[in-house]
């Protein structure tokens, strides 16, 4: 598993989704508050709904902008909190395509696609 991962979320039928063929995901949606968190993270990225780059890792990396804290399991997924905005978001079991177990923290960077 990679230490740092990159996906390119975009809007499809009003939902934030992403494709990642290397882990077998196509139009995987962000729901349960994760979509609201993304709305806030990309507020300053022009045309983000047509795609932006999201870099994420369980470890601190240079240039990360946001830290999410693991709250605990919820249903089949896991709940994470973005303390800086006091928002919670649910991440589905697809998270485990990137990590062996839910990380205690997730570090995130968002930027326009180049």
Gaussian input, Z-matrix of N, CA and C with variables (Angstrom, degrees):
# hf/3-21g

backbone

0 1
 N
 C     1     B1
 C     2     B2     1     A1
 N     3     B3     2     A2     1     D1
 C     4     B4     3     A3     2     D2
 C     5     B5     4     A4     3     D3
 N     6     B6     5     A5     4     D4
 C     7     B7     6     A6     5     D5
 C     8     B8     7     A7     6     D6
 N     9     B9     8     A8     7     D7
 C    10    B10     9     A9     8     D8
 C    11    B11    10    A10     9     D9
 N    12    B12    11    A11    10    D10
 C    13    B13    12    A12    11    D11
 C    14    B14    13    A13    12    D12
 N    15    B15    14    A14    13    D13
 C    16    B16    15    A15    14    D14
 C    17    B17    16    A16    15    D15
 N    18    B18    17    A17    16    D16
 C    19    B19    18    A18    17    D17
 C    20    B20    19    A19    18    D18
 N    21    B21    20    A20    19    D19
 C    22    B22    21    A21    20    D20
 C    23    B23    22    A22    21    D21
 N    24    B24    23    A23    22    D22
 C    25    B25    24    A24    23    D23
 C    26    B26    25    A25    24    D24
 N    27    B27    26    A26    25    D25
 C    28    B28    27    A27    26    D26
 C    29    B29    28    A28    27    D27
 N    30    B30    29    A29    28    D28
 C    31    B31    30    A30    29    D29
 C    32    B32    31    A31    30    D30
 N    33    B33    32    A32    31    D31
 C    34    B34    33    A33    32    D32
 C    35    B35    34    A34    33    D33
 N    36    B36    35    A35    34    D34
 C    37    B37    36    A36    35    D35
 C    38    B38    37    A37    36    D36
 N    39    B39    38    A38    37    D37
 C    40    B40    39    A39    38    D38
 C    41    B41    40    A40    39    D39
 N    42    B42    41    A41    40    D40
 C    43    B43    42    A42    41    D41
 C    44    B44    43    A43    42    D42
 N    45    B45    44    A44    43    D43
 C    46    B46    45    A45    44    D44
 C    47    B47    46    A46    45    D45
 N    48    B48    47    A47    46    D46
 C    49    B49    48    A48    47    D47
 C    50    B50    49    A49    48    D48
 N    51    B51    50    A50    49    D49
 C    52    B52    51    A51    50    D50
 C    53    B53    52    A52    51    D51
 N    54    B54    53    A53    52    D52
 C    55    B55    54    A54    53    D53
 C    56    B56    55    A55    54    D54
 N    57    B57    56    A56    55    D55
 C    58    B58    57    A57    56    D56
 C    59    B59    58    A58    57    D57
 N    60    B60    59    A59    58    D58
 C    61    B61    60    A60    59    D59
 C    62    B62    61    A61    60    D60
 N    63    B63    62    A62    61    D61
 C    64    B64    63    A63    62    D62
 C    65    B65    64    A64    63    D63
 N    66    B66    65    A65    64    D64
 C    67    B67    66    A66    65    D65
 C    68    B68    67    A67    66    D66
 N    69    B69    68    A68    67    D67
 C    70    B70    69    A69    68    D68
 C    71    B71    70    A70    69    D69
 N    72    B72    71    A71    70    D70
 C    73    B73    72    A72    71    D71
 C    74    B74    73    A73    72    D72
 N    75    B75    74    A74    73    D73
 C    76    B76    75    A75    74    D74
 C    77    B77    76    A76    75    D75
 N    78    B78    77    A77    76    D76
 C    79    B79    78    A78    77    D77
 C    80    B80    79    A79    78    D78
 N    81    B81    80    A80    79    D79
 C    82    B82    81    A81    80    D80
 C    83    B83    82    A82    81    D81
 N    84    B84    83    A83    82    D82
 C    85    B85    84    A84    83    D83
 C    86    B86    85    A85    84    D84
 N    87    B87    86    A86    85    D85
 C    88    B88    87    A87    86    D86
 C    89    B89    88    A88    87    D87
 N    90    B90    89    A89    88    D88
 C    91    B91    90    A90    89    D89
 C    92    B92    91    A91    90    D90
 N    93    B93    92    A92    91    D91
 C    94    B94    93    A93    92    D92
 C    95    B95    94    A94    93    D93
 N    96    B96    95    A95    94    D94
 C    97    B97    96    A96    95    D95
 C    98    B98    97    A97    96    D96
 N    99    B99    98    A98    97    D97
 C   100   B100    99    A99    98    D98
 C   101   B101   100   A100    99    D99
 N   102   B102   101   A101   100   D100
 C   103   B103   102   A102   101   D101
 C   104   B104   103   A103   102   D102
 N   105   B105   104   A104   103   D103
 C   106   B106   105   A105   104   D104
 C   107   B107   106   A106   105   D105
 N   108   B108   107   A107   106   D106
 C   109   B109   108   A108   107   D107
 C   110   B110   109   A109   108   D108
 N   111   B111   110   A110   109   D109
 C   112   B112   111   A111   110   D110
 C   113   B113   112   A112   111   D111
 N   114   B114   113   A113   112   D112
 C   115   B115   114   A114   113   D113
 C   116   B116   115   A115   114   D114
 N   117   B117   116   A116   115   D115
 C   118   B118   117   A117   116   D116
 C   119   B119   118   A118   117   D117
 N   120   B120   119   A119   118   D118
 C   121   B121   120   A120   119   D119
 C   122   B122   121   A121   120   D120
 N   123   B123   122   A122   121   D121
 C   124   B124   123   A123   122   D122
 C   125   B125   124   A124   123   D123
 N   126   B126   125   A125   124   D124
 C   127   B127   126   A126   125   D125
 C   128   B128   127   A127   126   D126
 N   129   B129   128   A128   127   D127
 C   130   B130   129   A129   128   D128
 C   131   B131   130   A130   129   D129
 N   132   B132   131   A131   130   D130
 C   133   B133   132   A132   131   D131
 C   134   B134   133   A133   132   D132
 N   135   B135   134   A134   133   D133
 C   136   B136   135   A135   134   D134
 C   137   B137   136   A136   135   D135
 N   138   B138   137   A137   136   D136
 C   139   B139   138   A138   137   D137
 C   140   B140   139   A139   138   D138
 N   141   B141   140   A140   139   D139
 C   142   B142   141   A141   140   D140
 C   143   B143   142   A142   141   D141
 N   144   B144   143   A143   142   D142
 C   145   B145   144   A144   143   D143
 C   146   B146   145   A145   144   D144
 N   147   B147   146   A146   145   D145
 C   148   B148   147   A147   146   D146
 C   149   B149   148   A148   147   D147
 N   150   B150   149   A149   148   D148
 C   151   B151   150   A150   149   D149
 C   152   B152   151   A151   150   D150
 N   153   B153   152   A152   151   D151
 C   154   B154   153   A153   152   D152
 C   155   B155   154   A154   153   D153
 N   156   B156   155   A155   154   D154
 C   157   B157   156   A156   155   D155
 C   158   B158   157   A157   156   D156
 N   159   B159   158   A158   157   D157
 C   160   B160   159   A159   158   D158
 C   161   B161   160   A160   159   D159
 N   162   B162   161   A161   160   D160
 C   163   B163   162   A162   161   D161
 C   164   B164   163   A163   162   D162
 N   165   B165   164   A164   163   D163
 C   166   B166   165   A165   164   D164
 C   167   B167   166   A166   165   D165
 N   168   B168   167   A167   166   D166
 C   169   B169   168   A168   167   D167
 C   170   B170   169   A169   168   D168
 N   171   B171   170   A170   169   D169
 C   172   B172   171   A171   170   D170
 C   173   B173   172   A172   171   D171
 N   174   B174   173   A173   172   D172
 C   175   B175   174   A174   173   D173
 C   176   B176   175   A175   174   D174
 N   177   B177   176   A176   175   D175
 C   178   B178   177   A177   176   D176
 C   179   B179   178   A178   177   D177
 N   180   B180   179   A179   178   D178
 C   181   B181   180   A180   179   D179
 C   182   B182   181   A181   180   D180
 N   183   B183   182   A182   181   D181
 C   184   B184   183   A183   182   D182
 C   185   B185   184   A184   183   D183
 N   186   B186   185   A185   184   D184
 C   187   B187   186   A186   185   D185
 C   188   B188   187   A187   186   D186
 N   189   B189   188   A188   187   D187
 C   190   B190   189   A189   188   D188
 C   191   B191   190   A190   189   D189
 N   192   B192   191   A191   190   D190
 C   193   B193   192   A192   191   D191
 C   194   B194   193   A193   192   D192
 N   195   B195   194   A194   193   D193
 C   196   B196   195   A195   194   D194
 C   197   B197   196   A196   195   D195
 N   198   B198   197   A197   196   D196
 C   199   B199   198   A198   197   D197
 C   200   B200   199   A199   198   D198
 N   201   B201   200   A200   199   D199
 C   202   B202   201   A201   200   D200
 C   203   B203   202   A202   201   D201
 N   204   B204   203   A203   202   D202
 C   205   B205   204   A204   203   D203
 C   206   B206   205   A205   204   D204
 N   207   B207   206   A206   205   D205
 C   208   B208   207   A207   206   D206
 C   209   B209   208   A208   207   D207
 N   210   B210   209   A209   208   D208
 C   211   B211   210   A210   209   D209
 C   212   B212   211   A211   210   D210
 N   213   B213   212   A212   211   D211
 C   214   B214   213   A213   212   D212
 C   215   B215   214   A214   213   D213
 N   216   B216   215   A215   214   D214
 C   217   B217   216   A216   215   D215
 C   218   B218   217   A217   216   D216
 N   219   B219   218   A218   217   D217
 C   220   B220   219   A219   218   D218
 C   221   B221   220   A220   219   D219
 N   222   B222   221   A221   220   D220
 C   223   B223   222   A222   221   D221
 C   224   B224   223   A223   222   D222
 N   225   B225   224   A224   223   D223
 C   226   B226   225   A225   224   D224
 C   227   B227   226   A226   225   D225
 N   228   B228   227   A227   226   D226
 C   229   B229   228   A228   227   D227
 C   230   B230   229   A229   228   D228
 N   231   B231   230   A230   229   D229
 C   232   B232   231   A231   230   D230
 C   233   B233   232   A232   231   D231
 N   234   B234   233   A233   232   D232
 C   235   B235   234   A234   233   D233
 C   236   B236   235   A235   234   D234
 N   237   B237   236   A236   235   D235
 C   238   B238   237   A237   236   D236
 C   239   B239   238   A238   237   D237
 N   240   B240   239   A239   238   D238
 C   241   B241   240   A240   239   D239
 C   242   B242   241   A241   240   D240
 N   243   B243   242   A242   241   D241
 C   244   B244   243   A243   242   D242
 C   245   B245   244   A244   243   D243
 N   246   B246   245   A245   244   D244
 C   247   B247   246   A246   245   D245
 C   248   B248   247   A247   246   D246
 N   249   B249   248   A248   247   D247
 C   250   B250   249   A249   248   D248
 C   251   B251   250   A250   249   D249
 N   252   B252   251   A251   250   D250
 C   253   B253   252   A252   251   D251
 C   254   B254   253   A253   252   D252
 N   255   B255   254   A254   253   D253
 C   256   B256   255   A255   254   D254
 C   257   B257   256   A256   255   D255
 N   258   B258   257   A257   256   D256
 C   259   B259   258   A258   257   D257
 C   260   B260   259   A259   258   D258
 N   261   B261   260   A260   259   D259
 C   262   B262   261   A261   260   D260
 C   263   B263   262   A262   261   D261
 N   264   B264   263   A263   262   D262
 C   265   B265   264   A264   263   D263
 C   266   B266   265   A265   264   D264
 N   267   B267   266   A266   265   D265
 C   268   B268   267   A267   266   D266
 C   269   B269   268   A268   267   D267
 N   270   B270   269   A269   268   D268
 C   271   B271   270   A270   269   D269
 C   272   B272   271   A271   270   D270
 N   273   B273   272   A272   271   D271
 C   274   B274   273   A273   272   D272
 C   275   B275   274   A274   273   D273
 N   276   B276   275   A275   274   D274
 C   277   B277   276   A276   275   D275
 C   278   B278   277   A277   276   D276
 N   279   B279   278   A278   277   D277
 C   280   B280   279   A279   278   D278
 C   281   B281   280   A280   279   D279
 N   282   B282   281   A281   280   D280
 C   283   B283   282   A282   281   D281
 C   284   B284   283   A283   282   D282
 N   285   B285   284   A284   283   D283
 C   286   B286   285   A285   284   D284
 C   287   B287   286   A286   285   D285
 N   288   B288   287   A287   286   D286
 C   289   B289   288   A288   287   D287
 C   290   B290   289   A289   288   D288
 N   291   B291   290   A290   289   D289
 C   292   B292   291   A291   290   D290
 C   293   B293   292   A292   291   D291
 N   294   B294   293   A293   292   D292
 C   295   B295   294   A294   293   D293
 C   296   B296   295   A295   294   D294
 N   297   B297   296   A296   295   D295
 C   298   B298   297   A297   296   D296
 C   299   B299   298   A298   297   D297
 N   300   B300   299   A299   298   D298
 C   301   B301   300   A300   299   D299
 C   302   B302   301   A301   300   D300
 N   303   B303   302   A302   301   D301
 C   304   B304   303   A303   302   D302
 C   305   B305   304   A304   303   D303
 N   306   B306   305   A305   304   D304
 C   307   B307   306   A306   305   D305
 C   308   B308   307   A307   306   D306
 N   309   B309   308   A308   307   D307
 C   310   B310   309   A309   308   D308
 C   311   B311   310   A310   309   D309
 N   312   B312   311   A311   310   D310
 C   313   B313   312   A312   311   D311
 C   314   B314   313   A313   312   D312
 N   315   B315   314   A314   313   D313
 C   316   B316   315   A315   314   D314
 C   317   B317   316   A316   315   D315
 N   318   B318   317   A317   316   D316
 C   319   B319   318   A318   317   D317
 C   320   B320   319   A319   318   D318
 N   321   B321   320   A320   319   D319
 C   322   B322   321   A321   320   D320
 C   323   B323   322   A322   321   D321
 N   324   B324   323   A323   322   D322
 C   325   B325   324   A324   323   D323
 C   326   B326   325   A325   324   D324
 N   327   B327   326   A326   325   D325
 C   328   B328   327   A327   326   D326
 C   329   B329   328   A328   327   D327
 N   330   B330   329   A329   328   D328
 C   331   B331   330   A330   329   D329
 C   332   B332   331   A331   330   D330
 N   333   B333   332   A332   331   D331
 C   334   B334   333   A333   332   D332
 C   335   B335   334   A334   333   D333
 N   336   B336   335   A335   334   D334
 C   337   B337   336   A336   335   D335
 C   338   B338   337   A337   336   D336
 N   339   B339   338   A338   337   D337
 C   340   B340   339   A339   338   D338
 C   341   B341   340   A340   339   D339

   B1=1.4481
   B2=1.5239
   B3=1.3073
   B4=1.4559
   B5=1.5172
   B6=1.3284
   B7=1.4565
   B8=1.5257
   B9=1.3403
   B10=1.4616
   B11=1.5258
   B12=1.3278
   B13=1.4580
   B14=1.5175
   B15=1.3361
   B16=1.4633
   B17=1.5204
   B18=1.3311
   B19=1.4549
   B20=1.5300
   B21=1.3175
   B22=1.4669
   B23=1.5321
   B24=1.3309
   B25=1.4690
   B26=1.5334
   B27=1.3368
   B28=1.4528
   B29=1.5223
   B30=1.3221
   B31=1.4653
   B32=1.5265
   B33=1.3256
   B34=1.4525
   B35=1.5205
   B36=1.3207
   B37=1.4639
   B38=1.5331
   B39=1.3237
   B40=1.4613
   B41=1.5168
   B42=1.3338
   B43=1.4699
   B44=1.5241
   B45=1.3223
   B46=1.4629
   B47=1.5177
   B48=1.3158
   B49=1.4695
   B50=1.5247
   B51=1.3287
   B52=1.4626
   B53=1.5111
   B54=1.3243
   B55=1.4634
   B56=1.5210
   B57=1.3010
   B58=1.4640
   B59=1.5186
   B60=1.3345
   B61=1.4607
   B62=1.5235
   B63=1.3397
   B64=1.4682
   B65=1.5313
   B66=1.3449
   B67=1.4612
   B68=1.5305
   B69=1.3441
   B70=1.4485
   B71=1.5248
   B72=1.3320
   B73=1.4616
   B74=1.5285
   B75=1.3239
   B76=1.4593
   B77=1.5263
   B78=1.3198
   B79=1.4614
   B80=1.5328
   B81=1.3203
   B82=1.4697
   B83=1.5288
   B84=1.3480
   B85=1.4570
   B86=1.5357
   B87=1.3129
   B88=1.4597
   B89=1.5227
   B90=1.3271
   B91=1.4619
   B92=1.5289
   B93=1.3085
   B94=1.4575
   B95=1.5230
   B96=1.3131
   B97=1.4608
   B98=1.5152
   B99=1.3293
   B100=1.4709
   B101=1.5246
   B102=1.3307
   B103=1.4611
   B104=1.5341
   B105=1.3176
   B106=1.4701
   B107=1.5241
   B108=1.3192
   B109=1.4674
   B110=1.5271
   B111=1.3324
   B112=1.4721
   B113=1.5257
   B114=1.3402
   B115=1.4619
   B116=1.5254
   B117=1.3198
   B118=1.4660
   B119=1.5298
   B120=1.3201
   B121=1.4645
   B122=1.5235
   B123=1.3267
   B124=1.4672
   B125=1.5229
   B126=1.3054
   B127=1.4648
   B128=1.5322
   B129=1.3253
   B130=1.4756
   B131=1.5340
   B132=1.3268
   B133=1.4651
   B134=1.5280
   B135=1.3287
   B136=1.4700
   B137=1.5312
   B138=1.3232
   B139=1.4662
   B140=1.5348
   B141=1.3255
   B142=1.4705
   B143=1.5275
   B144=1.3270
   B145=1.4662
   B146=1.5289
   B147=1.3263
   B148=1.4687
   B149=1.5212
   B150=1.3163
   B151=1.4647
   B152=1.5107
   B153=1.3063
   B154=1.4580
   B155=1.5221
   B156=1.3155
   B157=1.4680
   B158=1.5181
   B159=1.3243
   B160=1.4554
   B161=1.5265
   B162=1.3098
   B163=1.4638
   B164=1.5197
   B165=1.3350
   B166=1.4677
   B167=1.5238
   B168=1.3268
   B169=1.4552
   B170=1.5258
   B171=1.3214
   B172=1.4636
   B173=1.5244
   B174=1.3112
   B175=1.4689
   B176=1.5259
   B177=1.3140
   B178=1.4623
   B179=1.5260
   B180=1.3320
   B181=1.4567
   B182=1.5303
   B183=1.3269
   B184=1.4630
   B185=1.5250
   B186=1.3054
   B187=1.4505
   B188=1.5187
   B189=1.3418
   B190=1.4693
   B191=1.5347
   B192=1.3176
   B193=1.4621
   B194=1.5211
   B195=1.3285
   B196=1.4587
   B197=1.5252
   B198=1.3304
   B199=1.4681
   B200=1.5199
   B201=1.3211
   B202=1.4547
   B203=1.5129
   B204=1.3181
   B205=1.4682
   B206=1.5158
   B207=1.3141
   B208=1.4670
   B209=1.5162
   B210=1.3234
   B211=1.4607
   B212=1.5209
   B213=1.3394
   B214=1.4608
   B215=1.5124
   B216=1.3266
   B217=1.4624
   B218=1.5283
   B219=1.3047
   B220=1.4629
   B221=1.5188
   B222=1.2930
   B223=1.4582
   B224=1.5180
   B225=1.3126
   B226=1.4675
   B227=1.5242
   B228=1.3383
   B229=1.4629
   B230=1.5196
   B231=1.3222
   B232=1.4605
   B233=1.5161
   B234=1.3239
   B235=1.4544
   B236=1.5167
   B237=1.3337
   B238=1.4680
   B239=1.5203
   B240=1.3248
   B241=1.4646
   B242=1.5203
   B243=1.3286
   B244=1.4528
   B245=1.5303
   B246=1.3446
   B247=1.4663
   B248=1.5254
   B249=1.3239
   B250=1.4578
   B251=1.5365
   B252=1.3195
   B253=1.4609
   B254=1.5256
   B255=1.3164
   B256=1.4657
   B257=1.5331
   B258=1.3356
   B259=1.4593
   B260=1.5176
   B261=1.3244
   B262=1.4561
   B263=1.5150
   B264=1.3220
   B265=1.4555
   B266=1.5165
   B267=1.3125
   B268=1.4659
   B269=1.5179
   B270=1.3246
   B271=1.4603
   B272=1.5161
   B273=1.3085
   B274=1.4612
   B275=1.5280
   B276=1.3248
   B277=1.4619
   B278=1.5293
   B279=1.3377
   B280=1.4741
   B281=1.5301
   B282=1.3169
   B283=1.4737
   B284=1.5262
   B285=1.3300
   B286=1.4683
   B287=1.5279
   B288=1.3062
   B289=1.4713
   B290=1.5308
   B291=1.3393
   B292=1.4679
   B293=1.5262
   B294=1.3255
   B295=1.4656
   B296=1.5215
   B297=1.3358
   B298=1.4613
   B299=1.5190
   B300=1.3172
   B301=1.4663
   B302=1.5240
   B303=1.3274
   B304=1.4698
   B305=1.5329
   B306=1.3256
   B307=1.4602
   B308=1.5318
   B309=1.2973
   B310=1.4729
   B311=1.5225
   B312=1.3241
   B313=1.4563
   B314=1.5215
   B315=1.3054
   B316=1.4591
   B317=1.5187
   B318=1.3245
   B319=1.4574
   B320=1.5218
   B321=1.3305
   B322=1.4667
   B323=1.5303
   B324=1.3196
   B325=1.4608
   B326=1.5256
   B327=1.3282
   B328=1.4543
   B329=1.5232
   B330=1.3302
   B331=1.4615
   B332=1.5137
   B333=1.3127
   B334=1.4666
   B335=1.5188
   B336=1.3272
   B337=1.4684
   B338=1.5116
   B339=1.3278
   B340=1.4690
   B341=1.5114
   A1=109.32
   A2=115.30
   A3=120.61
   A4=111.07
   A5=116.25
   A6=120.84
   A7=110.30
   A8=116.07
   A9=121.61
   A10=107.35
   A11=115.48
   A12=121.52
   A13=110.21
   A14=115.74
   A15=121.47
   A16=108.47
   A17=115.15
   A18=120.98
   A19=107.20
   A20=116.30
   A21=121.20
   A22=109.52
   A23=117.46
   A24=119.66
   A25=112.08
   A26=114.56
   A27=122.48
   A28=107.12
   A29=116.22
   A30=120.41
   A31=110.09
   A32=114.65
   A33=122.38
   A34=107.42
   A35=116.67
   A36=122.50
   A37=111.88
   A38=115.55
   A39=120.63
   A40=115.40
   A41=118.20
   A42=122.58
   A43=110.43
   A44=115.98
   A45=119.70
   A46=107.69
   A47=116.67
   A48=122.93
   A49=108.07
   A50=115.95
   A51=120.01
   A52=109.59
   A53=114.33
   A54=122.54
   A55=107.53
   A56=116.27
   A57=120.54
   A58=108.19
   A59=116.59
   A60=120.25
   A61=113.69
   A62=117.90
   A63=118.21
   A64=112.40
   A65=117.19
   A66=119.57
   A67=111.40
   A68=116.37
   A69=121.34
   A70=115.62
   A71=118.11
   A72=120.49
   A73=110.49
   A74=115.70
   A75=122.38
   A76=107.79
   A77=116.51
   A78=124.14
   A79=111.18
   A80=115.30
   A81=121.48
   A82=107.84
   A83=118.19
   A84=119.78
   A85=113.78
   A86=113.96
   A87=122.21
   A88=106.27
   A89=117.44
   A90=122.34
   A91=108.75
   A92=116.70
   A93=121.65
   A94=114.80
   A95=116.83
   A96=120.42
   A97=113.74
   A98=118.54
   A99=120.39
   A100=109.56
   A101=116.54
   A102=120.68
   A103=111.36
   A104=116.50
   A105=121.20
   A106=110.81
   A107=116.42
   A108=120.15
   A109=109.92
   A110=116.88
   A111=119.72
   A112=110.30
   A113=117.39
   A114=119.65
   A115=110.75
   A116=117.14
   A117=121.34
   A118=111.86
   A119=117.00
   A120=120.39
   A121=112.59
   A122=116.62
   A123=119.80
   A124=113.26
   A125=117.18
   A126=121.76
   A127=112.53
   A128=117.30
   A129=121.28
   A130=113.41
   A131=117.55
   A132=120.45
   A133=108.88
   A134=117.36
   A135=120.06
   A136=111.13
   A137=115.39
   A138=121.86
   A139=112.93
   A140=117.08
   A141=120.94
   A142=112.29
   A143=117.28
   A144=119.22
   A145=112.60
   A146=117.14
   A147=120.70
   A148=112.52
   A149=116.73
   A150=121.46
   A151=112.42
   A152=114.80
   A153=122.99
   A154=106.98
   A155=115.77
   A156=120.20
   A157=109.18
   A158=116.29
   A159=122.81
   A160=107.96
   A161=115.40
   A162=122.46
   A163=106.57
   A164=117.16
   A165=118.90
   A166=110.62
   A167=113.60
   A168=120.64
   A169=109.28
   A170=116.10
   A171=121.27
   A172=110.64
   A173=117.12
   A174=121.95
   A175=109.35
   A176=115.04
   A177=120.82
   A178=109.10
   A179=117.00
   A180=121.11
   A181=108.38
   A182=117.47
   A183=120.38
   A184=111.29
   A185=116.46
   A186=121.15
   A187=115.69
   A188=117.77
   A189=116.99
   A190=108.21
   A191=116.52
   A192=121.65
   A193=113.12
   A194=116.61
   A195=120.34
   A196=110.06
   A197=114.81
   A198=121.35
   A199=108.11
   A200=115.59
   A201=121.38
   A202=108.51
   A203=116.49
   A204=122.37
   A205=109.84
   A206=115.45
   A207=121.01
   A208=109.11
   A209=116.54
   A210=121.78
   A211=109.27
   A212=115.94
   A213=120.39
   A214=110.82
   A215=115.66
   A216=119.61
   A217=110.03
   A218=115.04
   A219=120.59
   A220=107.47
   A221=116.73
   A222=121.02
   A223=109.79
   A224=116.04
   A225=120.31
   A226=112.56
   A227=116.92
   A228=120.23
   A229=112.22
   A230=115.41
   A231=121.96
   A232=109.95
   A233=115.13
   A234=121.64
   A235=109.48
   A236=115.41
   A237=122.59
   A238=108.92
   A239=115.45
   A240=122.08
   A241=109.93
   A242=114.87
   A243=122.00
   A244=105.73
   A245=117.31
   A246=120.37
   A247=114.37
   A248=117.95
   A249=120.88
   A250=111.74
   A251=118.03
   A252=122.23
   A253=112.62
   A254=116.87
   A255=122.54
   A256=111.35
   A257=115.50
   A258=122.07
   A259=109.80
   A260=115.74
   A261=121.77
   A262=109.53
   A263=115.93
   A264=121.20
   A265=111.00
   A266=115.48
   A267=122.31
   A268=109.19
   A269=115.79
   A270=121.54
   A271=108.39
   A272=115.78
   A273=122.29
   A274=111.60
   A275=117.49
   A276=120.91
   A277=114.64
   A278=118.39
   A279=120.21
   A280=110.76
   A281=118.20
   A282=121.97
   A283=110.66
   A284=115.87
   A285=120.43
   A286=112.50
   A287=117.68
   A288=120.65
   A289=109.77
   A290=115.21
   A291=121.38
   A292=113.20
   A293=116.97
   A294=121.82
   A295=109.41
   A296=116.32
   A297=120.57
   A298=111.90
   A299=116.46
   A300=122.54
   A301=107.33
   A302=117.65
   A303=118.74
   A304=110.71
   A305=117.72
   A306=120.30
   A307=111.35
   A308=116.57
   A309=121.71
   A310=110.56
   A311=116.47
   A312=121.81
   A313=108.72
   A314=115.83
   A315=122.22
   A316=107.48
   A317=115.99
   A318=122.53
   A319=106.87
   A320=115.53
   A321=120.66
   A322=110.69
   A323=114.20
   A324=122.03
   A325=106.47
   A326=116.61
   A327=120.86
   A328=108.37
   A329=115.60
   A330=120.42
   A331=109.11
   A332=117.23
   A333=118.88
   A334=111.04
   A335=115.59
   A336=119.43
   A337=107.21
   A338=115.59
   A339=117.11
   A340=110.11
   D1=141.58
   D2=179.30
   D3=-70.84
   D4=147.51
   D5=175.18
   D6=-76.65
   D7=-33.14
   D8=178.02
   D9=-125.87
   D10=132.90
   D11=-177.62
   D12=-119.12
   D13=153.07
   D14=178.44
   D15=-132.75
   D16=130.88
   D17=172.63
   D18=-131.24
   D19=168.68
   D20=-179.18
   D21=-129.74
   D22=79.65
   D23=178.86
   D24=-62.64
   D25=152.69
   D26=178.14
   D27=-153.21
   D28=165.97
   D29=179.03
   D30=-89.95
   D31=134.80
   D32=175.84
   D33=-138.35
   D34=119.65
   D35=-178.07
   D36=52.45
   D37=35.70
   D38=177.27
   D39=86.64
   D40=-0.62
   D41=-179.41
   D42=-112.38
   D43=145.12
   D44=168.48
   D45=-74.77
   D46=127.44
   D47=178.79
   D48=-137.33
   D49=168.74
   D50=172.92
   D51=-150.00
   D52=157.15
   D53=176.01
   D54=-114.23
   D55=139.80
   D56=173.10
   D57=-149.43
   D58=86.77
   D59=-176.19
   D60=-59.10
   D61=-27.06
   D62=-177.50
   D63=-68.86
   D64=-18.25
   D65=175.55
   D66=-118.82
   D67=11.47
   D68=173.33
   D69=77.28
   D70=32.40
   D71=-179.22
   D72=-115.71
   D73=134.33
   D74=176.38
   D75=-134.33
   D76=126.22
   D77=-178.52
   D78=48.68
   D79=45.28
   D80=176.50
   D81=-72.24
   D82=119.83
   D83=-174.39
   D84=-85.73
   D85=150.42
   D86=167.69
   D87=-97.84
   D88=124.16
   D89=-179.09
   D90=-137.77
   D91=-176.17
   D92=172.30
   D93=61.97
   D94=37.85
   D95=179.68
   D96=96.31
   D97=-23.88
   D98=176.66
   D99=-63.60
   D100=-32.94
   D101=177.16
   D102=-65.18
   D103=-39.03
   D104=177.65
   D105=-66.26
   D106=-40.85
   D107=176.95
   D108=-60.36
   D109=-45.25
   D110=179.68
   D111=-61.26
   D112=-42.73
   D113=177.51
   D114=-52.20
   D115=-42.45
   D116=-179.34
   D117=-71.75
   D118=-41.37
   D119=-177.22
   D120=-64.08
   D121=-32.82
   D122=-174.74
   D123=-102.43
   D124=12.09
   D125=-177.03
   D126=-51.40
   D127=-34.82
   D128=-177.02
   D129=-96.60
   D130=3.86
   D131=-179.33
   D132=-95.86
   D133=114.61
   D134=179.80
   D135=-61.12
   D136=135.80
   D137=174.03
   D138=58.20
   D139=31.28
   D140=-178.31
   D141=-58.40
   D142=-29.94
   D143=-178.26
   D144=-61.72
   D145=-20.82
   D146=175.72
   D147=-90.29
   D148=5.73
   D149=175.15
   D150=123.57
   D151=140.89
   D152=175.40
   D153=-148.65
   D154=163.10
   D155=178.97
   D156=-92.21
   D157=133.11
   D158=174.57
   D159=-123.29
   D160=117.52
   D161=176.50
   D162=-102.49
   D163=133.71
   D164=-179.61
   D165=-145.18
   D166=151.18
   D167=-177.60
   D168=-156.83
   D169=157.86
   D170=173.09
   D171=-83.79
   D172=-6.52
   D173=-179.65
   D174=-120.92
   D175=150.34
   D176=176.02
   D177=-58.22
   D178=137.51
   D179=175.12
   D180=-137.12
   D181=155.10
   D182=-179.08
   D183=-59.30
   D184=130.93
   D185=176.83
   D186=90.51
   D187=0.19
   D188=178.27
   D189=-62.98
   D190=150.33
   D191=-177.29
   D192=-114.31
   D193=-28.34
   D194=-173.04
   D195=-135.41
   D196=147.08
   D197=176.10
   D198=-122.91
   D199=127.13
   D200=175.10
   D201=-107.61
   D202=141.62
   D203=-179.75
   D204=-108.55
   D205=136.45
   D206=176.82
   D207=-69.91
   D208=126.16
   D209=177.32
   D210=-92.59
   D211=-40.25
   D212=179.19
   D213=151.80
   D214=176.96
   D215=178.77
   D216=-69.09
   D217=147.70
   D218=174.26
   D219=-146.66
   D220=114.86
   D221=-176.22
   D222=58.93
   D223=-131.00
   D224=-179.74
   D225=-87.82
   D226=-2.22
   D227=-177.49
   D228=-122.98
   D229=-151.61
   D230=-176.92
   D231=-139.48
   D232=143.43
   D233=179.67
   D234=-98.42
   D235=133.13
   D236=178.04
   D237=-123.86
   D238=148.46
   D239=179.00
   D240=-116.16
   D241=136.50
   D242=172.01
   D243=-100.57
   D244=94.14
   D245=-172.06
   D246=-58.53
   D247=-36.71
   D248=-176.30
   D249=-60.59
   D250=-27.26
   D251=178.22
   D252=-115.54
   D253=1.17
   D254=-178.51
   D255=52.09
   D256=47.49
   D257=178.31
   D258=-117.55
   D259=143.84
   D260=175.35
   D261=-111.52
   D262=145.26
   D263=177.60
   D264=-143.04
   D265=141.24
   D266=-179.16
   D267=-93.58
   D268=131.71
   D269=174.68
   D270=-111.98
   D271=127.40
   D272=-174.50
   D273=-73.52
   D274=175.77
   D275=-179.34
   D276=-58.83
   D277=-13.92
   D278=176.38
   D279=-59.77
   D280=-21.85
   D281=176.05
   D282=-53.12
   D283=-34.40
   D284=-176.86
   D285=-78.52
   D286=1.18
   D287=169.42
   D288=-78.85
   D289=-16.23
   D290=-178.32
   D291=-109.90
   D292=-22.73
   D293=-176.75
   D294=-137.06
   D295=147.07
   D296=178.14
   D297=-66.94
   D298=-31.86
   D299=176.82
   D300=-146.68
   D301=160.32
   D302=-178.98
   D303=-60.59
   D304=123.78
   D305=179.41
   D306=-66.40
   D307=148.71
   D308=176.95
   D309=-69.19
   D310=-27.82
   D311=177.25
   D312=-140.82
   D313=147.42
   D314=173.14
   D315=-123.91
   D316=131.57
   D317=178.85
   D318=-107.97
   D319=133.61
   D320=-169.74
   D321=-133.37
   D322=142.17
   D323=170.88
   D324=-129.61
   D325=136.75
   D326=174.71
   D327=-123.69
   D328=144.43
   D329=179.19
   D330=-159.62
   D331=161.28
   D332=176.96
   D333=-60.88
   D334=149.41
   D335=172.49
   D336=-69.29
   D337=142.50
   D338=178.54
   D339=-101.37

